[in-house]
Amino acid sequence: MTVPGPAPAERSDEDLIAEWKATGDEAAASALVRRHVGPVARFLAGAGGGDDTEDVVQEAFFRAFRKIDSWRAGASFRTWVMTIGLNALKDLRRRTKRHTTLTLEDRDAPDERRDPAGEAVVNDQLGRLGPAVQRLPSMQRHVFLLRAQQELSYQEIAVALGTSEGAARVHYHHAVKRLKQAMEGEGHA
C-alpha cells in the first residue's frame, strides 16, 4: 500500500514544477496557477493591463508552462511569471498601439466591518493615485508596483526587471517622491 504524498496546495512551487515537468500532472499545474494568479493579475493590472489584464495573465501562464525548462530552481516562480507577464503586456501594447487604464482595486471580497467614511477617503485617494502611478516612467512604475503592491524585495525586483538592486531602490525612491508630489499637488487644487 502506498501512502499518498501531500496535497498539491501544500507542496512547494519547486515540487509542483518538478511534477509537471516529469508527468504533465494537470493538478500540479492548476495548483501553481491558483497559488499565483491573484498577485500576478494585480501586478499586471497595475502595470497598465486595463481591460486586457485577464488575457495577459492567461498568456503569461501559457508562456511560463511552455518554457518551464528555463525556470531556475530556487528562483521565485511568481516573480518569473510576473516578468513573463510584463513582457506579454509589452508585446500586446506594441501590437495594439493603444493606451490602457490602471486599476488599483483589490478584487478580494469587501470586509463588512470597514468604516464607510474611511472607505470613501481611501477610494478617493486610490482614484487619484492610480492616474499618478500610470504617469510614472515605466521602470519607476514597475518597481513601485512590485515593491508596494507585491511586497517583493529589492533583490527580487532587480531579478524580475533585469536591473541592479541599487537601481531598483533608486527607481522606487523617485517613484514615491513623484507620487507624493502628485498627491500633494492635487490636494491643493
CNS distance restraints for C-alpha pairs under 8 A (distance, minus, plus):
assign (resid   6 and name CA) (resid  10 and name CA) 6.12 0.50 0.50
assign (resid   6 and name CA) (resid  11 and name CA) 6.46 0.50 0.50
assign (resid   7 and name CA) (resid  11 and name CA) 6.68 0.50 0.50
assign (resid   8 and name CA) (resid  16 and name CA) 6.97 0.50 0.50
assign (resid   8 and name CA) (resid  27 and name CA) 7.05 0.50 0.50
assign (resid   8 and name CA) (resid  28 and name CA) 5.96 0.50 0.50
assign (resid   8 and name CA) (resid  31 and name CA) 6.07 0.50 0.50
assign (resid   9 and name CA) (resid  31 and name CA) 5.86 0.50 0.50
assign (resid   9 and name CA) (resid  35 and name CA) 7.83 0.50 0.50
assign (resid  11 and name CA) (resid  15 and name CA) 6.10 0.50 0.50
assign (resid  11 and name CA) (resid  16 and name CA) 6.54 0.50 0.50
assign (resid  12 and name CA) (resid  16 and name CA) 6.33 0.50 0.50
assign (resid  13 and name CA) (resid  17 and name CA) 6.04 0.50 0.50
assign (resid  13 and name CA) (resid  32 and name CA) 6.75 0.50 0.50
assign (resid  13 and name CA) (resid  77 and name CA) 6.90 0.50 0.50
assign (resid  14 and name CA) (resid  18 and name CA) 6.07 0.50 0.50
assign (resid  14 and name CA) (resid  73 and name CA) 6.45 0.50 0.50
assign (resid  14 and name CA) (resid  74 and name CA) 7.47 0.50 0.50
assign (resid  15 and name CA) (resid  19 and name CA) 6.17 0.50 0.50
assign (resid  16 and name CA) (resid  20 and name CA) 6.16 0.50 0.50
assign (resid  16 and name CA) (resid  28 and name CA) 5.02 0.50 0.50
assign (resid  16 and name CA) (resid  29 and name CA) 6.95 0.50 0.50
assign (resid  16 and name CA) (resid  31 and name CA) 7.70 0.50 0.50
assign (resid  16 and name CA) (resid  32 and name CA) 7.01 0.50 0.50
assign (resid  17 and name CA) (resid  21 and name CA) 6.06 0.50 0.50
assign (resid  17 and name CA) (resid  28 and name CA) 7.14 0.50 0.50
assign (resid  17 and name CA) (resid  29 and name CA) 7.34 0.50 0.50
assign (resid  17 and name CA) (resid  68 and name CA) 7.84 0.50 0.50
assign (resid  18 and name CA) (resid  22 and name CA) 5.99 0.50 0.50
assign (resid  19 and name CA) (resid  23 and name CA) 5.86 0.50 0.50
assign (resid  19 and name CA) (resid  24 and name CA) 6.91 0.50 0.50
assign (resid  19 and name CA) (resid  25 and name CA) 6.29 0.50 0.50
assign (resid  19 and name CA) (resid  28 and name CA) 6.57 0.50 0.50
assign (resid  20 and name CA) (resid  24 and name CA) 4.37 0.50 0.50
assign (resid  20 and name CA) (resid  25 and name CA) 4.96 0.50 0.50
assign (resid  20 and name CA) (resid  26 and name CA) 7.10 0.50 0.50
assign (resid  20 and name CA) (resid  28 and name CA) 5.97 0.50 0.50
assign (resid  20 and name CA) (resid  29 and name CA) 6.23 0.50 0.50
assign (resid  21 and name CA) (resid  68 and name CA) 7.70 0.50 0.50
assign (resid  25 and name CA) (resid  29 and name CA) 6.67 0.50 0.50
assign (resid  26 and name CA) (resid  30 and name CA) 5.99 0.50 0.50
assign (resid  27 and name CA) (resid  31 and name CA) 6.07 0.50 0.50
assign (resid  28 and name CA) (resid  32 and name CA) 6.39 0.50 0.50
assign (resid  29 and name CA) (resid  33 and name CA) 6.32 0.50 0.50
assign (resid  30 and name CA) (resid  34 and name CA) 6.07 0.50 0.50
assign (resid  31 and name CA) (resid  35 and name CA) 6.05 0.50 0.50
assign (resid  32 and name CA) (resid  36 and name CA) 6.31 0.50 0.50
assign (resid  33 and name CA) (resid  37 and name CA) 5.42 0.50 0.50
assign (resid  33 and name CA) (resid  61 and name CA) 7.42 0.50 0.50
assign (resid  34 and name CA) (resid  38 and name CA) 7.69 0.50 0.50
assign (resid  36 and name CA) (resid  40 and name CA) 6.15 0.50 0.50
assign (resid  36 and name CA) (resid  78 and name CA) 6.08 0.50 0.50
assign (resid  37 and name CA) (resid  41 and name CA) 5.89 0.50 0.50
assign (resid  37 and name CA) (resid  57 and name CA) 7.44 0.50 0.50
assign (resid  38 and name CA) (resid  42 and name CA) 6.20 0.50 0.50
assign (resid  39 and name CA) (resid  43 and name CA) 6.13 0.50 0.50
assign (resid  39 and name CA) (resid 150 and name CA) 6.76 0.50 0.50
assign (resid  40 and name CA) (resid  44 and name CA) 6.17 0.50 0.50
assign (resid  40 and name CA) (resid  57 and name CA) 6.93 0.50 0.50
assign (resid  40 and name CA) (resid  78 and name CA) 7.19 0.50 0.50
assign (resid  40 and name CA) (resid  81 and name CA) 7.30 0.50 0.50
assign (resid  40 and name CA) (resid  82 and name CA) 5.68 0.50 0.50
assign (resid  40 and name CA) (resid  85 and name CA) 7.75 0.50 0.50
assign (resid  41 and name CA) (resid  45 and name CA) 5.97 0.50 0.50
assign (resid  41 and name CA) (resid  53 and name CA) 6.59 0.50 0.50
assign (resid  41 and name CA) (resid  54 and name CA) 7.11 0.50 0.50
assign (resid  41 and name CA) (resid  57 and name CA) 5.94 0.50 0.50
assign (resid  42 and name CA) (resid  46 and name CA) 6.11 0.50 0.50
assign (resid  42 and name CA) (resid 104 and name CA) 7.50 0.50 0.50
assign (resid  42 and name CA) (resid 106 and name CA) 7.60 0.50 0.50
assign (resid  42 and name CA) (resid 149 and name CA) 7.93 0.50 0.50
assign (resid  43 and name CA) (resid  47 and name CA) 6.08 0.50 0.50
assign (resid  43 and name CA) (resid  82 and name CA) 7.37 0.50 0.50
assign (resid  43 and name CA) (resid 145 and name CA) 6.51 0.50 0.50
assign (resid  43 and name CA) (resid 146 and name CA) 6.97 0.50 0.50
assign (resid  43 and name CA) (resid 149 and name CA) 7.14 0.50 0.50
assign (resid  43 and name CA) (resid 150 and name CA) 7.04 0.50 0.50
assign (resid  44 and name CA) (resid  48 and name CA) 6.46 0.50 0.50
assign (resid  44 and name CA) (resid  49 and name CA) 5.47 0.50 0.50
assign (resid  44 and name CA) (resid  53 and name CA) 6.26 0.50 0.50
assign (resid  44 and name CA) (resid  56 and name CA) 7.69 0.50 0.50
assign (resid  44 and name CA) (resid  57 and name CA) 7.37 0.50 0.50
assign (resid  44 and name CA) (resid  82 and name CA) 7.52 0.50 0.50
assign (resid  44 and name CA) (resid  85 and name CA) 6.91 0.50 0.50
assign (resid  44 and name CA) (resid  86 and name CA) 6.75 0.50 0.50
assign (resid  44 and name CA) (resid  89 and name CA) 7.70 0.50 0.50
assign (resid  45 and name CA) (resid  49 and name CA) 4.47 0.50 0.50
assign (resid  45 and name CA) (resid  50 and name CA) 5.62 0.50 0.50
assign (resid  45 and name CA) (resid  53 and name CA) 5.56 0.50 0.50
assign (resid  45 and name CA) (resid 102 and name CA) 6.17 0.50 0.50
assign (resid  45 and name CA) (resid 103 and name CA) 5.91 0.50 0.50
assign (resid  45 and name CA) (resid 104 and name CA) 7.25 0.50 0.50
assign (resid  46 and name CA) (resid 102 and name CA) 5.33 0.50 0.50
assign (resid  46 and name CA) (resid 103 and name CA) 5.76 0.50 0.50
assign (resid  46 and name CA) (resid 104 and name CA) 5.89 0.50 0.50
assign (resid  46 and name CA) (resid 145 and name CA) 6.70 0.50 0.50
assign (resid  47 and name CA) (resid  86 and name CA) 7.71 0.50 0.50
assign (resid  47 and name CA) (resid 102 and name CA) 6.81 0.50 0.50
assign (resid  47 and name CA) (resid 134 and name CA) 7.66 0.50 0.50
assign (resid  47 and name CA) (resid 141 and name CA) 6.99 0.50 0.50
assign (resid  47 and name CA) (resid 142 and name CA) 6.31 0.50 0.50
assign (resid  47 and name CA) (resid 145 and name CA) 7.30 0.50 0.50
assign (resid  48 and name CA) (resid 100 and name CA) 5.62 0.50 0.50
assign (resid  48 and name CA) (resid 101 and name CA) 5.74 0.50 0.50
assign (resid  48 and name CA) (resid 102 and name CA) 4.81 0.50 0.50
assign (resid  48 and name CA) (resid 103 and name CA) 7.62 0.50 0.50
assign (resid  48 and name CA) (resid 134 and name CA) 7.11 0.50 0.50
assign (resid  49 and name CA) (resid  53 and name CA) 4.42 0.50 0.50
assign (resid  49 and name CA) (resid  56 and name CA) 7.29 0.50 0.50
assign (resid  49 and name CA) (resid  89 and name CA) 6.74 0.50 0.50
assign (resid  49 and name CA) (resid 100 and name CA) 6.34 0.50 0.50
assign (resid  49 and name CA) (resid 101 and name CA) 7.12 0.50 0.50
assign (resid  49 and name CA) (resid 102 and name CA) 6.90 0.50 0.50
assign (resid  50 and name CA) (resid 100 and name CA) 5.34 0.50 0.50
assign (resid  50 and name CA) (resid 101 and name CA) 4.94 0.50 0.50
assign (resid  50 and name CA) (resid 102 and name CA) 5.72 0.50 0.50
assign (resid  50 and name CA) (resid 103 and name CA) 6.60 0.50 0.50
assign (resid  51 and name CA) (resid 100 and name CA) 7.52 0.50 0.50
assign (resid  51 and name CA) (resid 101 and name CA) 7.86 0.50 0.50
assign (resid  52 and name CA) (resid  56 and name CA) 6.16 0.50 0.50
assign (resid  53 and name CA) (resid  57 and name CA) 6.04 0.50 0.50
assign (resid  54 and name CA) (resid  58 and name CA) 6.22 0.50 0.50
assign (resid  55 and name CA) (resid  59 and name CA) 6.13 0.50 0.50
assign (resid  56 and name CA) (resid  60 and name CA) 6.01 0.50 0.50
assign (resid  56 and name CA) (resid  85 and name CA) 6.32 0.50 0.50
assign (resid  56 and name CA) (resid  88 and name CA) 6.22 0.50 0.50
assign (resid  56 and name CA) (resid  89 and name CA) 6.08 0.50 0.50
assign (resid  57 and name CA) (resid  61 and name CA) 6.38 0.50 0.50
assign (resid  57 and name CA) (resid  85 and name CA) 6.23 0.50 0.50
assign (resid  58 and name CA) (resid  62 and name CA) 6.11 0.50 0.50
assign (resid  59 and name CA) (resid  63 and name CA) 6.03 0.50 0.50
assign (resid  59 and name CA) (resid  85 and name CA) 7.19 0.50 0.50
assign (resid  59 and name CA) (resid  88 and name CA) 6.84 0.50 0.50
assign (resid  60 and name CA) (resid  64 and name CA) 6.06 0.50 0.50
assign (resid  60 and name CA) (resid  81 and name CA) 6.22 0.50 0.50
assign (resid  60 and name CA) (resid  82 and name CA) 7.51 0.50 0.50
assign (resid  60 and name CA) (resid  84 and name CA) 5.50 0.50 0.50
assign (resid  60 and name CA) (resid  85 and name CA) 4.43 0.50 0.50
assign (resid  60 and name CA) (resid  88 and name CA) 6.41 0.50 0.50
assign (resid  61 and name CA) (resid  65 and name CA) 6.15 0.50 0.50
assign (resid  61 and name CA) (resid  81 and name CA) 6.67 0.50 0.50
assign (resid  61 and name CA) (resid  85 and name CA) 7.78 0.50 0.50
assign (resid  62 and name CA) (resid  66 and name CA) 6.16 0.50 0.50
assign (resid  63 and name CA) (resid  67 and name CA) 6.09 0.50 0.50
assign (resid  63 and name CA) (resid  84 and name CA) 7.26 0.50 0.50
assign (resid  64 and name CA) (resid  68 and name CA) 5.59 0.50 0.50
assign (resid  64 and name CA) (resid  81 and name CA) 6.27 0.50 0.50
assign (resid  64 and name CA) (resid  84 and name CA) 6.99 0.50 0.50
assign (resid  67 and name CA) (resid  71 and name CA) 7.52 0.50 0.50
assign (resid  71 and name CA) (resid  75 and name CA) 7.50 0.50 0.50
assign (resid  71 and name CA) (resid  77 and name CA) 7.53 0.50 0.50
assign (resid  71 and name CA) (resid  80 and name CA) 7.44 0.50 0.50
assign (resid  75 and name CA) (resid  80 and name CA) 7.72 0.50 0.50
assign (resid  76 and name CA) (resid  80 and name CA) 6.23 0.50 0.50
assign (resid  77 and name CA) (resid  81 and name CA) 6.17 0.50 0.50
assign (resid  78 and name CA) (resid  82 and name CA) 6.12 0.50 0.50
assign (resid  79 and name CA) (resid  83 and name CA) 6.19 0.50 0.50
assign (resid  79 and name CA) (resid 156 and name CA) 7.19 0.50 0.50
assign (resid  79 and name CA) (resid 157 and name CA) 7.99 0.50 0.50
assign (resid  79 and name CA) (resid 160 and name CA) 6.03 0.50 0.50
assign (resid  80 and name CA) (resid  84 and name CA) 6.33 0.50 0.50
assign (resid  80 and name CA) (resid 160 and name CA) 6.53 0.50 0.50
assign (resid  81 and name CA) (resid  85 and name CA) 5.98 0.50 0.50
assign (resid  82 and name CA) (resid  86 and name CA) 6.05 0.50 0.50
assign (resid  82 and name CA) (resid 160 and name CA) 7.54 0.50 0.50
assign (resid  83 and name CA) (resid  87 and name CA) 6.32 0.50 0.50
assign (resid  83 and name CA) (resid 160 and name CA) 5.48 0.50 0.50
assign (resid  83 and name CA) (resid 161 and name CA) 6.91 0.50 0.50
assign (resid  84 and name CA) (resid  88 and name CA) 6.20 0.50 0.50
assign (resid  85 and name CA) (resid  89 and name CA) 6.09 0.50 0.50
assign (resid  86 and name CA) (resid  90 and name CA) 6.25 0.50 0.50
assign (resid  87 and name CA) (resid  91 and name CA) 6.15 0.50 0.50
assign (resid  88 and name CA) (resid  92 and name CA) 6.17 0.50 0.50
assign (resid  89 and name CA) (resid  93 and name CA) 6.21 0.50 0.50
assign (resid  90 and name CA) (resid  94 and name CA) 6.20 0.50 0.50
assign (resid  91 and name CA) (resid  95 and name CA) 6.23 0.50 0.50
assign (resid  92 and name CA) (resid  96 and name CA) 6.02 0.50 0.50
assign (resid  93 and name CA) (resid  97 and name CA) 5.25 0.50 0.50
assign (resid  93 and name CA) (resid  98 and name CA) 6.36 0.50 0.50
assign (resid  93 and name CA) (resid  99 and name CA) 7.66 0.50 0.50
assign (resid 101 and name CA) (resid 131 and name CA) 7.96 0.50 0.50
assign (resid 101 and name CA) (resid 134 and name CA) 7.66 0.50 0.50
assign (resid 102 and name CA) (resid 130 and name CA) 5.96 0.50 0.50
assign (resid 102 and name CA) (resid 131 and name CA) 6.84 0.50 0.50
assign (resid 102 and name CA) (resid 133 and name CA) 7.94 0.50 0.50
assign (resid 102 and name CA) (resid 134 and name CA) 6.20 0.50 0.50
assign (resid 103 and name CA) (resid 130 and name CA) 6.41 0.50 0.50
assign (resid 104 and name CA) (resid 126 and name CA) 7.01 0.50 0.50
assign (resid 104 and name CA) (resid 130 and name CA) 6.32 0.50 0.50
assign (resid 114 and name CA) (resid 118 and name CA) 7.65 0.50 0.50
assign (resid 114 and name CA) (resid 119 and name CA) 6.88 0.50 0.50
assign (resid 115 and name CA) (resid 119 and name CA) 5.94 0.50 0.50
assign (resid 116 and name CA) (resid 120 and name CA) 6.17 0.50 0.50
assign (resid 117 and name CA) (resid 121 and name CA) 6.49 0.50 0.50
assign (resid 118 and name CA) (resid 122 and name CA) 6.23 0.50 0.50
assign (resid 119 and name CA) (resid 123 and name CA) 6.02 0.50 0.50
assign (resid 120 and name CA) (resid 124 and name CA) 6.09 0.50 0.50
assign (resid 121 and name CA) (resid 125 and name CA) 6.22 0.50 0.50
assign (resid 122 and name CA) (resid 126 and name CA) 6.07 0.50 0.50
assign (resid 123 and name CA) (resid 127 and name CA) 5.94 0.50 0.50
assign (resid 124 and name CA) (resid 128 and name CA) 6.38 0.50 0.50
assign (resid 125 and name CA) (resid 129 and name CA) 5.91 0.50 0.50
assign (resid 126 and name CA) (resid 130 and name CA) 5.90 0.50 0.50
assign (resid 127 and name CA) (resid 131 and name CA) 7.41 0.50 0.50
assign (resid 128 and name CA) (resid 132 and name CA) 6.73 0.50 0.50
assign (resid 128 and name CA) (resid 183 and name CA) 7.23 0.50 0.50
assign (resid 129 and name CA) (resid 133 and name CA) 6.09 0.50 0.50
assign (resid 129 and name CA) (resid 179 and name CA) 7.33 0.50 0.50
assign (resid 129 and name CA) (resid 183 and name CA) 6.98 0.50 0.50
assign (resid 130 and name CA) (resid 134 and name CA) 6.26 0.50 0.50
assign (resid 131 and name CA) (resid 135 and name CA) 6.27 0.50 0.50
assign (resid 132 and name CA) (resid 136 and name CA) 6.72 0.50 0.50
assign (resid 132 and name CA) (resid 179 and name CA) 6.25 0.50 0.50
assign (resid 132 and name CA) (resid 182 and name CA) 6.47 0.50 0.50
assign (resid 132 and name CA) (resid 183 and name CA) 7.91 0.50 0.50
assign (resid 133 and name CA) (resid 141 and name CA) 6.17 0.50 0.50
assign (resid 133 and name CA) (resid 179 and name CA) 6.89 0.50 0.50
assign (resid 134 and name CA) (resid 141 and name CA) 7.00 0.50 0.50
assign (resid 136 and name CA) (resid 140 and name CA) 6.10 0.50 0.50
assign (resid 136 and name CA) (resid 141 and name CA) 5.40 0.50 0.50
assign (resid 136 and name CA) (resid 175 and name CA) 6.80 0.50 0.50
assign (resid 136 and name CA) (resid 178 and name CA) 7.70 0.50 0.50
assign (resid 137 and name CA) (resid 141 and name CA) 6.10 0.50 0.50
assign (resid 138 and name CA) (resid 142 and name CA) 6.07 0.50 0.50
assign (resid 139 and name CA) (resid 143 and name CA) 6.09 0.50 0.50
assign (resid 139 and name CA) (resid 171 and name CA) 6.98 0.50 0.50
assign (resid 140 and name CA) (resid 144 and name CA) 5.91 0.50 0.50
assign (resid 140 and name CA) (resid 171 and name CA) 4.92 0.50 0.50
assign (resid 140 and name CA) (resid 172 and name CA) 6.05 0.50 0.50
assign (resid 140 and name CA) (resid 174 and name CA) 7.17 0.50 0.50
assign (resid 140 and name CA) (resid 175 and name CA) 5.38 0.50 0.50
assign (resid 141 and name CA) (resid 145 and name CA) 6.12 0.50 0.50
assign (resid 141 and name CA) (resid 175 and name CA) 6.86 0.50 0.50
assign (resid 142 and name CA) (resid 146 and name CA) 6.10 0.50 0.50
assign (resid 143 and name CA) (resid 147 and name CA) 6.04 0.50 0.50
assign (resid 143 and name CA) (resid 157 and name CA) 6.62 0.50 0.50
assign (resid 143 and name CA) (resid 168 and name CA) 6.38 0.50 0.50
assign (resid 143 and name CA) (resid 171 and name CA) 6.56 0.50 0.50
assign (resid 143 and name CA) (resid 172 and name CA) 5.81 0.50 0.50
assign (resid 144 and name CA) (resid 148 and name CA) 5.72 0.50 0.50
assign (resid 144 and name CA) (resid 149 and name CA) 7.65 0.50 0.50
assign (resid 144 and name CA) (resid 171 and name CA) 7.71 0.50 0.50
assign (resid 144 and name CA) (resid 172 and name CA) 5.36 0.50 0.50
assign (resid 144 and name CA) (resid 175 and name CA) 6.40 0.50 0.50
assign (resid 144 and name CA) (resid 176 and name CA) 7.53 0.50 0.50
assign (resid 145 and name CA) (resid 149 and name CA) 5.03 0.50 0.50
assign (resid 145 and name CA) (resid 150 and name CA) 6.62 0.50 0.50
assign (resid 146 and name CA) (resid 150 and name CA) 4.85 0.50 0.50
assign (resid 146 and name CA) (resid 151 and name CA) 6.25 0.50 0.50
assign (resid 146 and name CA) (resid 152 and name CA) 5.79 0.50 0.50
assign (resid 146 and name CA) (resid 157 and name CA) 6.62 0.50 0.50
assign (resid 147 and name CA) (resid 151 and name CA) 4.63 0.50 0.50
assign (resid 147 and name CA) (resid 152 and name CA) 5.05 0.50 0.50
assign (resid 147 and name CA) (resid 153 and name CA) 6.73 0.50 0.50
assign (resid 147 and name CA) (resid 154 and name CA) 7.41 0.50 0.50
assign (resid 147 and name CA) (resid 157 and name CA) 7.46 0.50 0.50
assign (resid 147 and name CA) (resid 172 and name CA) 7.75 0.50 0.50
assign (resid 148 and name CA) (resid 152 and name CA) 7.90 0.50 0.50
assign (resid 152 and name CA) (resid 156 and name CA) 5.94 0.50 0.50
assign (resid 152 and name CA) (resid 157 and name CA) 6.33 0.50 0.50
assign (resid 153 and name CA) (resid 157 and name CA) 6.23 0.50 0.50
assign (resid 154 and name CA) (resid 158 and name CA) 6.03 0.50 0.50
assign (resid 154 and name CA) (resid 165 and name CA) 5.44 0.50 0.50
assign (resid 154 and name CA) (resid 166 and name CA) 7.93 0.50 0.50
assign (resid 154 and name CA) (resid 168 and name CA) 6.06 0.50 0.50
assign (resid 154 and name CA) (resid 169 and name CA) 6.51 0.50 0.50
assign (resid 155 and name CA) (resid 159 and name CA) 6.38 0.50 0.50
assign (resid 155 and name CA) (resid 164 and name CA) 7.74 0.50 0.50
assign (resid 155 and name CA) (resid 165 and name CA) 5.24 0.50 0.50
assign (resid 156 and name CA) (resid 160 and name CA) 6.14 0.50 0.50
assign (resid 157 and name CA) (resid 161 and name CA) 6.04 0.50 0.50
assign (resid 157 and name CA) (resid 165 and name CA) 7.40 0.50 0.50
assign (resid 157 and name CA) (resid 168 and name CA) 6.71 0.50 0.50
assign (resid 158 and name CA) (resid 162 and name CA) 5.63 0.50 0.50
assign (resid 158 and name CA) (resid 163 and name CA) 4.75 0.50 0.50
assign (resid 158 and name CA) (resid 164 and name CA) 5.12 0.50 0.50
assign (resid 158 and name CA) (resid 165 and name CA) 5.10 0.50 0.50
assign (resid 158 and name CA) (resid 167 and name CA) 7.80 0.50 0.50
assign (resid 158 and name CA) (resid 168 and name CA) 5.98 0.50 0.50
assign (resid 159 and name CA) (resid 163 and name CA) 6.64 0.50 0.50
assign (resid 159 and name CA) (resid 164 and name CA) 7.68 0.50 0.50
assign (resid 163 and name CA) (resid 167 and name CA) 6.48 0.50 0.50
assign (resid 163 and name CA) (resid 168 and name CA) 6.87 0.50 0.50
assign (resid 164 and name CA) (resid 168 and name CA) 6.26 0.50 0.50
assign (resid 165 and name CA) (resid 169 and name CA) 6.38 0.50 0.50
assign (resid 166 and name CA) (resid 170 and name CA) 6.33 0.50 0.50
assign (resid 167 and name CA) (resid 171 and name CA) 6.10 0.50 0.50
assign (resid 168 and name CA) (resid 172 and name CA) 6.13 0.50 0.50
assign (resid 169 and name CA) (resid 173 and name CA) 6.14 0.50 0.50
assign (resid 170 and name CA) (resid 174 and name CA) 6.20 0.50 0.50
assign (resid 171 and name CA) (resid 175 and name CA) 6.06 0.50 0.50
assign (resid 172 and name CA) (resid 176 and name CA) 6.16 0.50 0.50
assign (resid 173 and name CA) (resid 177 and name CA) 6.18 0.50 0.50
assign (resid 174 and name CA) (resid 178 and name CA) 6.10 0.50 0.50
assign (resid 175 and name CA) (resid 179 and name CA) 6.09 0.50 0.50
assign (resid 176 and name CA) (resid 180 and name CA) 6.08 0.50 0.50
assign (resid 177 and name CA) (resid 181 and name CA) 6.27 0.50 0.50
assign (resid 178 and name CA) (resid 182 and name CA) 6.10 0.50 0.50
assign (resid 179 and name CA) (resid 183 and name CA) 6.08 0.50 0.50
assign (resid 180 and name CA) (resid 184 and name CA) 6.04 0.50 0.50
assign (resid 181 and name CA) (resid 185 and name CA) 5.90 0.50 0.50
assign (resid 182 and name CA) (resid 186 and name CA) 6.17 0.50 0.50
assign (resid 183 and name CA) (resid 187 and name CA) 6.05 0.50 0.50
assign (resid 184 and name CA) (resid 188 and name CA) 6.44 0.50 0.50
assign (resid 185 and name CA) (resid 189 and name CA) 6.52 0.50 0.50
